[in-house]
């Protein structure tokens, strides 16, 4: 019953027009007036922002803010794999032999999440990690490894909440929401970075040009809170044993080590 009520409320507030209105308002100068209260509500660390709060001309600009140089340190160990975002790691696990993952009691098909059977086959019995970004987080997305972009594609239309309630009661948001997928080839194998859109606004903007990526290099950004799912091929990474969900983390911090040559 609770699940049905939750889904109905989300459907009523996540229509085409309500989403468009919210997006337009967030990009308008009229939204500037709510930035200070937003920053206070979400306890945003203003000391690490690239600009002072008064310099942001819209809520959208504030959401996609950059950080001061040196605010984050990318782990330099050659074989390290780093967090792509500031976030909370909500789940970690192994991709089952039937190519599914179990998140908050829901079984997700990797095939549906990727929309690509060839890509799906690469990650059978590999490892997945789910990073949730709340509205309080820095919203830029960075590469977890040094490597080359070999595939990129987009799936889905609407987006639903990807917070704890959304994962538990929503209509499979990780495989239904608007999402952009990037596959990266690194020295130890292949990985997928799945950028999942948030409720109301399907804004995932790619900022990286070309195919070569440095570890920690900016790839894209979100508007509003959202989620990143990482998929690793079997036997290509060893995740740090001390990471147990929920686990707060910042981009550039080590999450594991690649198997292979640096």
N, C-alpha and C positions, 0 to 999 in steps of 0.2 A: 504493500500500500504506500509506504513512504517513498519507495523508488518511483512509483507511478506519479505521485504528487510532485516530486522533485523534477522529474522530466517534463511534466506539463508546465510548471512554472518557468523552466528554462526555455522551453519552446515559445511561450508567450512573450518573453522578453528578448529573444534572440532572432527576431525577424529581420528581413532585409532592410526595412526602413529604420527600425530602431538602431541597428548597427551602423547604417549610413549616417544617421544624425549624430550618434556618439563620436564617430570617426571625424566628422566635419567639425564638431565642437572642439575636440581635442587638438585639432590643428589650427583653430582660430585664435586670434589675439584675445578674444573674450575669455578664453580658458586660463589666461595668465593669472587672473585674480585668485584662483583656487590652488595655485601651486604651493604657497606657504602652508596652507592647512593640510594639503596632501602630504607634504614633507614631514609635518609634525605628526600626523596620524600614523604614518608608516615608519617614523623614527629614522629617517634617512640621514646618513652621515654626510653632512654638507662640507666637512673639512676635506674630503677626498674628491669632491667634484671639481671638474676642470674650470668651471665658471661659478661666479656667485649666483645665488638663487634669483636675484633681481634681473640677471642678464637673459634668462630664458623667456622667449616671447610667446610660448604656448605650452600647454601640458604635454603635447607630443614631443616638443623639443626637450622638455625636462625628462620624459621617459627614456629617451634614447641618448641621454647625456654621456659624455666621455668622462674619464677619470683623470686626475692629475698624474703626470708621469711619475712612476715609482710607487704608485698606490698598490700595485700588484706585482709580485715577482714570479716569473715563470720558471719552474724547476728546470735547471740546466743539465741534469744528468742525461747523457745521450739516449738511453733506453727508456726514459720515463715517459709515461702517459699522463697528461694533466687534465684537470677539470676544464671544460669549455666555457663555463659560466659561473657566476656567483649564484648560489642556489642552495636547496636542501636535497640531498640524495634520498629519494623516497623508496627506492627498491633496487636490489641487485640480485642477479640470479643466473641460472644456466638456461639456455634455450633448449627445450625438450626435443627429443628425437622426432616428435610429430610436428616440430617447428612452431611451437606455441610457448608463450610465457604466461605466468600467473601473477597478476598485479592486483592487490587489494581484493582478492577473491574472484577476480574476473580472468578468464582465459582468453588471451589475445593471440590471434593468428599472425605470425610474422609475414606470411604471404599477403594477408589483407593490409597489414601495416605498411609494407613496402610496395604493394601492388605490382610486384615483379617477381615471377617465379625463379628466374635465373639468379637474381640477387638473393632471394630467400634461401636457396640451396646453399649459398656460401656460409650462412650463419647457423646452420643446423648444429646443435649441441655446443654452440659458442656461448658467449657471455653477453648479458645486457645490463645496462645501468640507466636509471631514470632520474633526471634532475628537474626539480620543480622550482620555477622562479615566481615568487610572489610580486605584487606591485612594488614592494620595497626594494627589490634587488636592482642592481646594475644590469641593463638589458642587452648588452653587446654579447655576441657569441664568437668564440675563438677556437682555433684548431687544437685538438688534443695531442696531435703528433705532427712531425714534419713528414710531408709526403706530397702526392700528386692527386688532384681531383680527376677521377676517371668517369664518373657518372653523376648527373644531377637531374632530378625530376620533381614535379609537383602533383599532389593528389588532394582530393577533398574540396568541399565548398564552404560549408558552415563550420563554426567552431563552438564547442561547449566547454564548460569549466574543466580544468585539469588539476584542481586542488584535491584534497582528500575526499570531499563529498562527491566531487565530479568523478573521480576514479572509482568510488564505491557504488554510487547510485546512477551515474550517467550512462549514456548509450555508447559505451566503448570509445571514449574520446581519443585514445591514442591511435586507433586505427580508423576512425571516422572523421576526425577533425581535418580541416585544411592543414597541410603539412608540406614542407620542402625537405627533400632527402638528398644528401651529398655522400657519395662513396669516395673514400680516400685510400689510395694504395700507399703503404709505408713499407719499410724494409722487412717487416715481419709478416706482412699479409694485408688483408683488406679490412676496413671498418666502415660502418655507416653512421652518419650523424643525421638524426631525424629531428627536424625542428617543427614542433607541433603548435599550431595557432591557438590563441586563447579565446575565451568567450567574447562575443560582439565584434572583435576586430581581427581580421585575417591578415594582419600586417606582419610579414616576415620579409625583410628587405636584405637582399644579398649585397654585400659591400666589397667582396673580394673579386678581383679580375685576374684572369689567367688560370693556370692549372697548378702551379707550384705553391705549396703552403709551408711556412715555417711554423714550428710548434709555438702556440700562443698567439699566432697572427689572427687578426680580426677577420671573420668570415661573413657575418650578417648581424642583424639586430631584430629584436621583437618590439612591438608596441603592446603595452600592457603585460601582465604576467603570463607565463606560458611554461612549456616543458621541452626539454631536449632528451631524446633517447639515443644512447650509444649502443651499437651492436658490434661485437668483435668476433672474428672467425675463431673456431675452436683451436686451442693451443697457441694462440698468438700473444696473449697477455696474461700476466699474473696480477690480480688486483690486490691492493694492500689488505691484509687480514684484519686490520683495526677499523676498517670502514664498515659500520653496521647502520642500517637505515633506522630512523631518520638521522642524517649526518650533514650538518651545515658545512659548506665549503665555498672557497672563492676561486675564481678562475686563475689558472696557472699553478695551483697546488697539485701535488702528485696524487694520482688515484691508483697507479699501478706501474708495471714495468713490462715492456715488450720482450718477447722471446726472439733472439736473433742478434744480428750484428748492428751496431750503432752507426 
